[in-house]
Amino acid sequence: MILYFSGTGNTRYVAKSIANLTDDQSYFIPDHKAAELKMTGDRLVVCFPVYSWGVPPIVIDYIRQLSDEFIATLRSRDIPVVMVCTYGDDAARTEEMLSKVFAQRGVKVRGAWGITMPNVYVLLPGFDVDDPEVAQKKLDHSSTRIREIVMKITKGEWESDLVIGSMPGLKSRVVYPLYKKWGINPRRWITSQECVGCGKCVEACPMQNIVMHSGRPKWGKNCVSCTSCYHHCPTDAISYGSITKGKGHYFCHLPPLKK
């Protein structure tokens, strides 16, 4: 079983590729209620993008809401649980964070891998998407990396193989909590006069958090700061206050790998 969350397509591409290469089923977290999910297959692979050097809050909440029956199945069948995360540069203490959440349910995370993908985060000063050449280089290498990870998973060769980066404690234990408290603010999303009312932001939102009101998008309270709406806007009309002014756009359109 592959559980995944993705906003701008990077992790969707990875999760769907792993599912195809392992003959497993993939489950997009927003589409399935955690309390009703039934464990299938012989492994649980949790895939997600690193958010501000940590696990996206939506993923943490989902794991905590998994039913006791689901967790009991993991334990009784000794099903291996592993994580595969995507990041633009590094993961810091993300593995430690996810392991702690599962440990609270009595489950051990046995393996952890990271895949470098194009940067998508634009909601803080100094953060922007990669130059096209850098992004393409990362994408070109991703297929090889995914196949390497799948080989490890199918053979049961558990390891921790991520780019930790510099000052991981500061990033995951100081910056991440600040991001959780202040970095997810749907009220900061606005549209300019360039908005043509196409509704692509509504379609792109994985949380179904955007509705059209008088021909303009309106954000609800269920935002997870995935930036999918921003990256999908064809007229560059969506912005996060003034922070995203002049920044680039990106979305992963790669088809999932196949055997």
VOVEX-674853 format. One line per 5 residues: number of its first residue (from 1); their letters; for each residue x, z, y of N, C-alpha, C, O. Coordinates in steps of 0.05 Angstrom, whole numbers, padded with zeros to 5 digits. Each point is the difference from the previous one (the first is absolute). Last residue first. Layout:
residues N
NUM) A) X Z Y X Z Y X Z Y X Z Y; ... $
end
This chain:
residues 259
259) KKLPP) 00139 -00306 -00014 00019 -00002 -00022 00011 -00029 -00003 00017 -00005 -00017; -00050 00035 00114 -00012 -00003 -00027 00022 -00001 -00021 00023 -00006 00007; -00041 00042 00105 00016 -00012 -00021 -00015 -00001 -00026 -00019 00016 -00005; -00032 -00018 00101 00012 00018 -00019 00016 -00015 -00021 -00007 -00022 -00008; -00003 -00021 00106 -00017 00005 -00024 00014 00018 -00019 00024 -00001 -00003 $
254) LHCFY) -00010 00003 00112 00011 -00009 -00026 -00020 00004 -00022 -00013 00021 -00002; 00008 -00001 00100 -00018 -00018 -00013 00011 -00010 -00027 -00011 -00019 -00011; 00022 00101 00092 00011 -00011 -00025 -00021 -00017 -00014 -00020 00010 -00009; 00034 00013 00117 -00017 00006 -00023 00012 -00014 -00024 00007 -00023 00002; 00014 00048 00112 00009 -00007 -00027 -00022 00007 -00020 -00014 00019 00004 $
249) HGKGK) 00048 -00025 00112 -00021 00003 -00021 00011 -00009 -00027 00018 -00017 -00001; 00027 00057 00104 -00006 -00022 -00019 -00022 00007 -00019 -00011 00023 -00001; 00026 00014 00107 00011 00003 -00027 -00011 -00022 -00019 -00020 -00013 00007; -00004 00032 00088 00024 -00017 -00004 00012 00002 -00027 00021 -00013 -00005; -00084 00092 00029 00003 -00023 00018 00026 -00015 -00006 00022 00012 00001 $
244) TISGY) -00059 00072 -00041 00005 -00025 -00016 00003 -00024 00018 00004 -00022 -00011; -00021 00110 00048 00023 00002 -00017 00007 -00026 -00014 00023 -00007 -00004; -00098 00037 00065 00020 -00019 00010 00024 -00002 -00018 00019 -00016 00005; -00110 00043 -00048 00007 00008 00027 00018 -00022 00011 -00005 -00024 -00002; -00010 -00006 -00078 -00001 00029 -00003 00009 00012 00027 00024 00007 00003 $
239) SIADT) -00073 -00107 -00026 00024 00015 00007 -00005 00030 -00004 -00022 00009 00001; -00020 -00119 -00015 -00001 00028 -00008 00026 00014 00007 00022 -00011 -00006; -00037 -00084 00018 -00018 00014 00019 -00001 00030 -00006 -00009 00016 00017; 00053 -00103 -00054 00016 00023 00010 -00016 00016 00021 00011 00009 00020; -00043 -00083 -00077 00004 -00005 00029 00017 00022 00013 00003 00001 00024 $
234) PCHHY) -00031 -00003 -00118 00012 -00026 00005 00006 -00006 00029 00014 -00018 00007; -00015 00110 -00072 -00014 -00011 00023 00013 -00027 00008 00024 -00001 00006; 00004 00063 -00078 -00018 -00022 -00007 -00012 -00014 00024 -00012 -00021 -00003; 00070 00100 00007 00015 -00023 -00011 -00017 -00024 -00007 00011 -00022 -00003; -00052 00103 00036 00019 -00011 00019 00014 -00025 -00010 00002 -00020 00014 $
229) CSTCS) -00057 00068 -00073 -00016 -00013 00020 00018 -00013 00021 -00005 -00023 00008; 00045 00076 -00075 -00010 -00026 -00011 -00016 -00015 00021 00003 -00024 00003; 00043 00115 -00002 00005 -00022 00019 -00009 -00027 -00010 00008 -00020 00011; -00014 00117 -00043 00013 -00019 -00016 00008 -00025 00016 00017 -00016 -00010; -00063 00108 00029 00023 -00012 00014 00016 -00019 -00017 00024 -00001 00000 $
224) VCNKG) -00110 00046 -00018 00024 00011 -00014 00026 -00012 00012 00021 00003 -00012; -00135 00018 00038 00024 -00017 00003 00023 00014 -00014 00003 00024 00000; -00103 -00003 00016 00013 00000 -00026 00025 -00018 00000 00005 -00014 -00020; -00074 00030 00091 00018 00023 -00002 00018 -00001 -00026 00017 00017 -00003; -00055 -00108 00054 -00012 00026 -00007 00022 00021 -00003 00023 -00004 00008 $
219) WKPRG) -00027 -00091 00054 00012 00015 -00021 -00014 00026 -00005 -00008 00014 00019; -00019 -00117 00019 -00001 00028 00007 00010 00016 -00024 -00009 -00004 -00023; 00008 -00106 00067 00004 00020 -00021 -00001 00028 00010 00009 00006 00023; -00067 -00089 00019 00027 00011 00001 00004 00021 -00022 -00020 00013 -00008; -00064 -00061 00030 00020 -00020 -00002 00029 00009 00001 00018 -00016 00001 $
214) SHMVI) -00094 00075 00000 -00002 -00018 00023 00022 -00020 00001 00012 -00007 00021; 00010 00066 -00093 -00021 00010 00019 00000 -00017 00025 00020 00000 00015; 00022 00006 -00125 -00003 -00016 00025 -00023 00012 00016 -00022 00004 -00010; 00088 00052 -00058 -00025 -00015 00001 00000 -00016 00026 00013 00008 00020; 00059 00052 -00091 -00005 -00015 00025 -00026 -00015 -00002 -00006 -00012 -00021 $
209) NQMPC) 00047 00065 -00050 -00002 00018 00023 -00006 -00014 00026 -00003 00013 00021; 00024 -00030 -00122 -00026 -00008 00011 -00007 00018 00024 -00022 00010 00003; 00106 -00013 -00053 -00017 00024 00000 -00028 -00006 00009 -00017 00018 00002; 00090 -00083 -00005 -00005 00010 -00027 -00019 00023 -00002 -00010 00006 -00021; 00018 -00089 00095 00002 00029 -00002 -00005 00009 -00029 -00023 -00003 -00009 $
204) AEVCK) 00015 -00090 00040 00027 00009 -00008 00002 00030 -00004 00017 00009 -00015; -00097 -00054 00047 00006 -00009 -00028 00026 00012 -00010 00002 00006 -00023; -00025 00008 00113 -00020 00014 -00017 00006 -00006 -00029 00000 00018 -00017; 00050 -00064 00081 00009 00028 -00002 -00019 00016 -00017 00009 00018 -00015; -00031 -00106 00037 00021 00001 -00021 00011 00028 -00003 00009 00007 -00022 $
199) GCGVC) -00079 -00045 00085 -00006 00020 -00022 00021 00001 -00021 -00005 00013 -00021; -00010 -00064 00110 00001 -00014 -00026 -00006 00018 -00023 -00009 -00009 -00021; 00014 00016 00125 -00021 00010 -00017 -00002 -00013 -00027 -00021 -00003 -00011; 00087 -00007 00085 -00020 -00021 -00003 -00023 00008 -00018 -00018 -00016 -00006; 00102 00062 00073 -00017 00003 -00024 -00022 -00021 00000 -00014 -00003 00020 $
194) EQSTI) 00078 00019 00053 00006 -00022 -00019 -00017 00002 -00026 00000 -00019 -00015; 00001 00085 00087 -00018 -00022 00005 00005 -00024 -00019 -00017 -00018 -00001; 00047 00112 -00037 00003 -00012 00026 -00021 -00023 00003 -00016 -00004 -00018; 00018 00101 -00043 00001 -00029 00000 00002 -00011 00029 -00012 00013 00018; 00040 00085 -00077 -00016 -00013 00020 00003 -00030 -00003 00017 -00010 -00014 $
189) WRRPN) 00008 00115 -00032 -00003 -00028 -00005 -00018 -00013 00021 -00023 00010 00004; 00041 00085 -00011 00020 -00015 00015 -00002 -00030 -00004 00012 -00016 00015; -00064 00084 -00061 -00010 -00004 00028 00020 -00016 00017 -00007 -00009 00021; 00022 00037 -00114 -00016 -00024 00003 -00009 -00005 00029 -00007 -00023 00007; 00090 00077 -00053 -00019 00004 00021 -00016 -00026 00005 00009 -00017 00016 $
184) IGWKK) 00076 00066 -00069 -00023 -00014 -00011 -00023 00005 00019 -00014 00020 -00002; 00101 00021 00014 00005 -00029 -00003 -00024 -00016 -00011 00003 -00024 -00003; 00010 00124 00018 -00004 -00015 00025 00001 -00031 -00003 -00008 -00014 00018; 00015 00080 -00092 -00016 00014 00020 -00007 -00018 00024 -00022 00002 00010; 00078 -00033 -00082 -00027 00007 -00011 -00018 00012 00021 -00024 -00005 00001 $
179) YLPYV) 00115 -00012 00022 -00016 -00025 -00003 -00028 00006 -00010 -00019 -00011 00010; 00079 00081 -00006 -00008 -00007 00027 -00017 -00026 -00001 -00019 -00003 00015; 00058 00033 -00096 -00022 00017 00009 -00010 -00006 00028 -00024 00001 00005; 00100 -00051 -00035 -00025 -00006 -00015 -00023 00018 00007 -00022 -00010 00005; 00110 00026 00032 -00013 -00023 00011 -00027 -00006 -00014 -00020 -00005 00014 $
174) VRSKL) 00071 00076 -00049 -00005 00005 00028 -00016 -00023 00012 -00022 00004 00012; 00051 -00003 -00103 -00011 00028 00003 -00006 00006 00029 -00012 00021 00006; 00049 -00107 -00037 -00024 00006 -00016 -00012 00028 00005 -00024 00003 -00003; 00102 -00035 00053 -00020 -00021 00000 -00026 00009 -00014 -00022 -00003 00010; 00099 00059 -00011 -00011 -00001 00027 -00024 -00020 00000 -00020 00005 00012 $
169) GPMSG) 00070 00000 -00091 -00015 00024 00005 -00014 00000 00026 -00023 00007 00002; 00083 -00078 -00025 -00026 -00001 -00014 -00017 00024 00004 -00025 -00002 00002; 00113 -00043 00039 -00017 00023 00009 -00027 00000 -00013 -00020 00002 00013; 00064 -00092 -00034 00013 00022 00014 -00021 00021 00009 -00023 -00007 00004; 00007 -00058 -00093 00006 -00002 00028 00013 00025 00012 00004 00020 -00014 $
164) IVLDS) -00042 -00054 -00077 -00007 00025 00013 00004 -00002 00030 -00016 00011 00015; -00006 -00084 -00095 00018 00004 00023 -00009 00025 00015 -00021 00000 00012; 00005 -00012 -00120 -00011 -00006 00027 00022 00002 00020 00021 00013 -00004; -00040 00008 -00102 00015 -00022 00012 -00013 -00009 00026 -00015 -00020 00001; 00014 00092 -00090 -00007 00001 00028 00018 -00021 00014 00024 00004 00002 $
159) EWEGK) -00061 00000 -00109 00021 00005 00018 -00011 00003 00028 -00024 -00006 00005; 00000 -00018 -00119 -00008 00014 00025 00025 00006 00017 00021 00008 -00010; -00053 -00075 -00070 00026 00009 00011 -00005 00012 00027 00003 -00013 00021; -00065 -00031 -00088 00000 00028 00003 00027 00011 00010 00008 00023 -00007; -00041 -00116 -00007 00019 00012 -00020 00001 00030 00002 00013 00013 -00016 $
154) TIKMV) -00068 -00063 00075 -00009 -00007 -00026 00019 00012 -00022 -00009 00005 -00022; 00032 00007 00114 -00025 00014 -00006 -00008 -00006 -00029 -00007 00019 -00015; 00082 -00064 00050 00005 00028 -00003 -00025 00015 -00009 00002 00017 -00018; -00011 -00108 00039 00016 00003 -00025 00006 00030 -00005 -00002 00009 -00023; -00040 -00031 00104 -00018 -00003 -00023 00015 00003 -00026 -00011 00013 -00019 $
149) IERIR) 00062 -00014 00098 -00016 00024 -00003 -00019 -00001 -00024 -00002 00020 -00015; 00051 -00097 00037 00018 00020 -00009 -00015 00027 -00005 00005 00013 -00020; -00052 -00085 00058 00004 -00004 -00029 00020 00020 -00011 -00003 00009 -00023; -00014 -00007 00116 -00024 00007 -00015 00005 -00003 -00030 -00008 00018 -00015; 00076 -00047 00072 -00002 00029 00000 -00024 00009 -00016 00002 00019 -00016 $
144) TSSHD) 00010 -00111 00031 00020 00010 -00018 -00002 00030 -00003 00002 00011 -00022; -00057 -00051 00085 -00009 -00007 -00027 00020 00010 -00021 -00008 00009 -00021; 00026 00002 00116 -00020 00018 -00011 -00008 -00007 -00029 -00004 00018 -00016; 00066 -00065 00080 00011 00018 -00019 -00021 00016 -00015 00006 00012 -00022; -00030 -00072 00091 00014 -00016 -00020 00011 00018 -00022 00000 -00008 -00024 $
139) LKKQA) -00040 00047 00101 -00020 -00012 -00018 00013 -00015 -00023 -00009 00002 -00023; 00065 00032 00091 -00012 00022 -00015 -00020 -00010 -00021 00000 00008 -00023; 00036 -00070 00084 00021 00010 -00019 -00010 00022 -00018 00005 00001 -00024; -00060 -00032 00094 00001 -00019 -00022 00021 00008 -00020 -00004 -00003 -00024; -00003 00054 00103 -00024 00003 -00016 00001 -00018 -00025 -00006 00008 -00022 $
134) VEPDD) 00073 -00017 00087 00003 00025 -00015 -00023 00004 -00019 00004 00008 -00023; -00009 -00082 00081 00022 -00004 -00019 00004 00025 -00018 00004 -00002 -00024; -00068 00004 00097 -00008 -00016 -00023 00021 -00004 -00021 -00006 00000 -00024; 00008 00090 00082 00003 -00029 00006 -00007 -00016 -00024 00003 00009 -00022; -00050 00085 00023 00027 -00012 -00002 00000 -00028 00011 -00021 -00013 00003 $
129) VDFGP) -00046 00089 00037 00003 -00016 -00025 00029 -00012 00000 00013 -00001 00020; -00024 00092 00034 -00012 -00027 00001 00004 -00014 -00027 00014 00011 -00017; 00006 00087 00082 -00007 -00011 -00026 -00014 -00027 00003 -00018 -00003 00016; 00044 00058 00059 00025 -00006 -00015 -00005 -00011 -00028 00019 -00009 -00013; -00096 00068 00057 00021 -00014 00015 00025 -00005 -00017 00008 00018 -00014 $
124) LLVYV) -00100 -00010 -00038 00018 00018 00015 00020 -00017 00016 00007 -00021 -00009; -00072 -00017 -00053 -00015 00019 00016 00016 00021 00014 -00011 00019 00011; 00026 -00096 -00078 00004 -00007 00029 -00012 00021 00019 -00002 -00005 00024; 00033 -00026 -00135 -00009 00021 00017 00007 -00006 00030 00022 -00005 00006; 00000 -00048 -00087 -00026 -00005 00011 -00008 00020 00021 -00020 -00004 00015 $
119) NPMTI) 00111 -00042 -00077 -00011 00021 00016 -00027 -00008 00013 -00003 -00023 00008; 00041 -00019 -00103 00001 -00003 00030 -00013 00023 00014 -00021 00011 -00009; 00061 00014 -00085 -00017 -00022 00008 00000 -00002 00031 00011 00018 00013; 00039 00033 -00106 00002 -00006 00029 -00016 -00025 00006 00004 -00021 -00012; -00017 00098 -00066 00004 -00029 00004 00001 -00005 00030 -00018 00007 00015 $
114) GWAGR) 00030 00081 -00093 -00007 -00010 00027 00006 -00030 00001 00019 -00009 -00012; -00041 00093 -00067 00015 -00023 00009 -00010 -00009 00028 -00023 00005 00007; 00020 00079 -00090 -00007 -00008 00027 00018 -00023 00009 00025 00002 -00002; -00063 00066 -00090 00017 -00021 00011 -00009 -00007 00029 -00024 00003 00006; -00017 00069 -00057 00024 -00004 -00015 00019 -00021 00012 00024 00002 -00005 $
109) VKVGR) -00101 00076 00033 00007 -00028 00006 00027 -00006 -00012 00020 00013 00006; -00095 00065 -00037 00027 -00007 00009 00003 -00030 00006 -00009 -00016 -00016; -00076 00095 00015 00010 -00026 -00010 00027 -00006 00012 00004 00005 00024; -00071 00068 -00003 00012 00004 -00026 00011 -00025 -00013 00003 -00002 -00024; -00042 00016 00113 -00020 -00006 -00020 00011 00003 -00028 -00013 -00006 -00020 $
104) QAFVK) 00068 00019 00095 -00022 00018 00005 -00023 -00005 -00019 -00017 00018 -00004; 00090 -00076 00003 00007 00025 -00012 -00021 00021 00004 -00005 00017 -00017; -00002 -00101 00060 -00007 -00002 -00028 00006 00026 -00015 -00014 00008 -00018; 00039 -00013 00109 -00030 -00003 -00002 -00008 -00001 -00029 -00020 00013 -00008; 00112 -00013 00026 -00012 00026 00006 -00030 -00001 -00003 -00012 00019 -00010 $
99) SLMEE) 00061 -00098 00003 00005 00016 -00023 -00013 00028 00003 -00011 00011 -00019; 00012 -00072 00092 -00020 -00007 -00020 00003 00017 -00025 -00020 00008 -00012; 00083 00007 00080 -00027 00006 00010 -00021 -00007 -00021 -00018 00016 -00005; 00108 -00038 -00010 -00003 00029 -00002 -00029 00007 00008 -00012 00018 -00012; 00038 -00107 00024 -00003 00007 -00028 -00005 00029 -00004 -00017 00008 -00016 $
94) TRAAD) 00036 -00038 00104 -00027 -00008 -00010 -00004 00007 -00029 -00021 00010 -00007; 00095 00004 00077 -00008 00018 -00021 -00028 -00006 -00011 -00014 00018 -00009; 00071 -00096 00056 00005 00029 00005 -00009 00016 -00024 00008 -00005 -00023; -00009 -00094 00036 -00023 00016 -00009 00003 00030 00007 -00019 00015 -00001; 00055 -00118 00046 00006 00022 -00018 -00024 00018 -00005 -00020 -00002 00015 $
89) DGYTC) 00018 -00091 00027 00028 00009 00001 00006 00022 -00021 00018 -00004 -00016; -00104 -00040 00023 00016 -00020 00015 00030 00007 -00001 00017 -00018 -00001; -00090 00041 -00079 00009 00009 00026 00017 -00021 00013 00011 -00018 -00013; -00078 00049 -00081 00012 -00021 00017 00007 00012 00027 -00013 00017 00010; -00001 00026 -00117 -00007 -00002 00028 00013 -00023 00014 00021 -00009 -00009 $
84) VMVVP) -00051 00055 -00092 00014 -00023 00011 -00009 -00003 00029 -00023 -00005 00006; 00020 00084 -00093 -00007 -00010 00026 00017 -00024 00007 00024 -00002 -00006; -00064 00058 -00089 00022 -00009 00016 -00010 -00010 00027 -00024 -00006 00003; -00004 00061 -00103 -00008 -00006 00028 00025 -00007 00016 00020 00014 00000; -00051 -00009 -00113 00020 00001 00022 -00012 -00008 00027 -00015 -00020 00002 $
79) IDRSR) -00035 00069 -00087 00002 -00026 00014 00020 00002 00022 -00002 00017 00017; -00035 00044 -00093 00028 -00002 00009 00005 -00027 00014 00020 -00013 -00006; -00104 00051 -00030 00012 -00024 -00011 00029 -00005 00008 00012 -00020 -00006; -00062 00096 00038 -00004 00000 -00029 00013 -00024 -00014 00009 00001 -00022; -00006 00007 00120 00015 00021 -00014 -00002 -00003 -00031 00020 00000 -00014 $
74) LTAIF) -00069 -00058 00070 00028 -00004 00005 00017 00019 -00016 00020 -00007 -00013; -00113 00019 00013 00008 -00023 -00016 00030 -00006 00003 00014 -00006 -00020; -00052 00072 00074 00002 00010 -00028 00008 -00023 -00019 00015 00004 -00019; -00034 -00025 00109 00025 00015 -00002 00005 00009 -00028 00022 -00001 -00011; -00105 -00038 00029 00021 -00020 00003 00027 00013 -00004 00017 -00011 -00014 $
69) EDSLQ) -00091 00067 00015 00000 -00016 -00024 00023 -00021 00001 00014 -00004 -00020; -00034 00056 00096 00015 00016 -00020 00002 -00015 -00026 00020 00002 -00015; -00031 -00062 00103 -00015 00020 -00015 00018 00015 -00019 00022 -00009 -00008; 00009 -00030 00104 -00003 -00010 -00027 -00013 00022 -00017 00006 00024 00004; 00021 -00015 00089 -00028 -00002 -00007 -00004 -00011 -00028 -00023 -00002 -00009 $
64) RIYDI) 00110 00012 00050 -00012 00027 -00001 -00029 -00001 -00009 -00010 00020 -00010; 00056 -00101 00024 00011 00014 -00023 -00013 00028 -00003 -00006 00008 -00022; -00016 -00057 00099 -00012 -00012 -00024 00010 00014 -00026 -00015 00006 -00018; 00051 00017 00103 -00028 00010 -00003 -00012 -00011 -00026 -00014 00015 -00013; 00099 -00048 00037 00002 00029 -00007 -00028 00011 -00005 -00005 00014 -00020 $
59) VIPPV) 00010 -00101 00052 00009 00001 -00028 00002 00029 -00009 -00008 00007 -00023; -00014 -00025 00112 -00022 -00009 -00017 00007 00002 -00029 -00017 00005 -00017; 00083 00014 00085 -00019 00021 -00005 -00023 -00008 -00018 -00010 00016 -00016; 00107 -00062 00008 -00024 -00003 00017 -00020 00023 -00006 -00006 00005 -00023; 00109 00013 00008 -00022 -00012 -00015 -00024 -00003 00019 -00007 00019 00013 $
54) GWSYV) 00106 -00019 00031 -00016 00016 -00018 -00021 -00015 -00014 -00003 -00025 00003; 00062 -00002 00073 00017 00013 -00019 -00015 00021 -00017 00009 00021 -00006; -00056 -00081 00064 00015 00019 00016 00016 00019 -00018 00001 00024 00004; -00053 -00080 -00063 -00010 00004 00027 00016 00022 00014 -00002 00023 -00007; 00010 -00096 -00082 00009 00025 00012 -00010 00001 00029 00005 -00019 00015 $
49) PFCVV) -00059 -00033 -00094 00021 -00003 00020 00008 00027 00011 -00016 00018 00003; -00020 -00033 -00106 -00009 00004 00027 00023 -00007 00020 00023 00000 -00008; -00058 00013 -00106 00014 -00017 00019 -00011 00005 00029 -00024 00001 00004; 00028 00043 -00111 -00012 00004 00026 00017 -00016 00020 00024 00005 00004; -00044 -00004 -00116 00019 -00008 00021 -00014 00002 00027 -00021 -00013 00005 $
44) LRDGT) 00010 00047 -00113 -00012 00001 00026 00021 -00007 00021 00019 00015 00003; -00038 -00036 -00117 00017 00010 00022 -00016 00001 00026 -00020 -00014 00003; -00015 -00019 -00087 00020 00018 -00010 00019 00011 00021 00020 00014 -00006; -00130 -00050 00011 00027 -00009 -00005 00018 00023 -00008 -00008 00022 -00004; -00076 00003 00063 00003 -00022 -00019 00029 -00007 -00004 00016 00004 00019 $
39) MKLEA) -00087 00078 00027 00027 -00009 -00007 -00001 -00022 -00021 -00013 00004 -00021; -00065 00018 00095 00008 00006 -00028 00027 -00012 -00005 00006 -00023 00007; -00069 00055 00086 00020 -00017 -00013 00007 00009 -00028 00004 00024 -00005; -00062 00018 00075 -00013 -00016 -00021 00019 -00017 -00016 -00008 -00014 -00019; 00034 00070 00095 -00014 00018 -00019 -00013 -00015 -00023 -00006 00012 -00021 $
34) AKHDP) 00048 -00059 00094 00019 00013 -00017 -00013 00017 -00022 00009 00001 -00022; -00049 -00091 00065 -00002 00028 00005 00018 00015 -00020 -00002 -00004 -00024; 00014 -00099 00060 -00007 00016 -00023 00000 00030 00008 00020 00010 00010; 00007 -00084 00048 -00023 -00012 -00014 -00010 00018 -00023 -00020 -00007 -00012; 00099 00024 00070 -00025 00002 00015 -00025 -00010 -00014 -00022 00007 00007 $
29) IFYSQ) 00110 -00013 -00052 -00010 00028 00005 -00026 00001 00017 -00018 00014 -00008; 00049 -00092 -00060 00004 00004 00029 -00014 00026 00008 -00024 00002 -00003; 00063 -00036 -00095 -00023 00012 00014 00008 00005 00029 00018 00016 00005; 00015 -00077 -00101 00007 00012 00026 -00026 00009 00014 -00021 -00013 -00003; 00058 -00004 -00106 -00020 -00005 00021 00008 00014 00026 00012 00021 -00001 $
24) DDTLN) 00056 -00063 -00078 -00016 00023 00008 -00021 -00008 00020 00001 -00022 00011; 00075 -00029 -00056 -00027 -00002 -00012 -00016 00025 00006 -00017 00008 -00017; 00106 -00031 00051 -00002 00021 -00020 -00027 -00001 -00015 -00006 00017 -00018; 00030 -00078 00089 00024 00000 -00017 -00001 00021 -00022 00014 -00002 -00020; -00084 -00006 00087 00002 -00025 -00015 00023 00001 -00021 -00004 -00008 -00023 $
19) AISKA) -00005 00081 00083 -00023 -00001 -00018 00001 -00025 -00018 -00004 00002 -00024; 00068 00008 00093 00005 00018 -00022 -00022 00000 -00021 00004 00000 -00024; -00017 -00050 00102 00021 -00012 -00016 00006 00017 -00024 00003 -00009 -00023; -00063 00041 00087 -00012 -00021 -00016 00020 -00014 -00018 -00006 -00008 -00022; 00038 00073 00082 -00018 00012 -00020 -00012 -00021 -00018 -00001 00004 -00024 $
14) VYRTN) 00055 -00033 00098 00016 00015 -00020 -00018 00010 -00023 00006 -00004 -00023; -00048 -00037 00097 00016 -00020 -00015 00015 00014 -00022 00001 -00011 -00023; -00046 00067 00081 -00019 -00015 -00017 00015 -00020 -00017 -00005 -00003 -00024; 00053 00049 00090 -00004 00016 -00024 -00021 -00013 -00019 00002 00003 -00024; 00016 -00047 00107 00025 00003 -00015 -00005 00015 -00026 00009 -00010 -00021 $
9) GTGSF) -00080 -00008 00089 00005 -00018 -00022 00026 00004 -00016 00001 -00010 -00022; -00044 00062 00097 00009 -00026 00010 00011 -00018 -00022 00014 -00019 00005; -00054 00105 -00024 -00013 -00008 00025 00007 -00028 00008 -00017 -00016 00008; 00010 00082 -00104 00015 -00019 00016 -00016 -00008 00025 -00024 -00003 -00001; 00031 00070 -00097 -00011 -00003 00026 00018 -00020 00015 00024 00000 -00003 $
4) YLIM) -00045 00028 -00109 00015 -00008 00023 -00016 00001 00026 -00025 -00002 00000; 00038 00020 -00117 -00015 00010 00024 00016 -00008 00024 00024 00005 00002; -00026 -00037 -00110 00014 -00001 00025 -00019 00009 00022 -00021 -00012 00005; 00032 00022 -00120 -00017 00000 00024 00017 00000 00025 00020 00015 00002 $
end
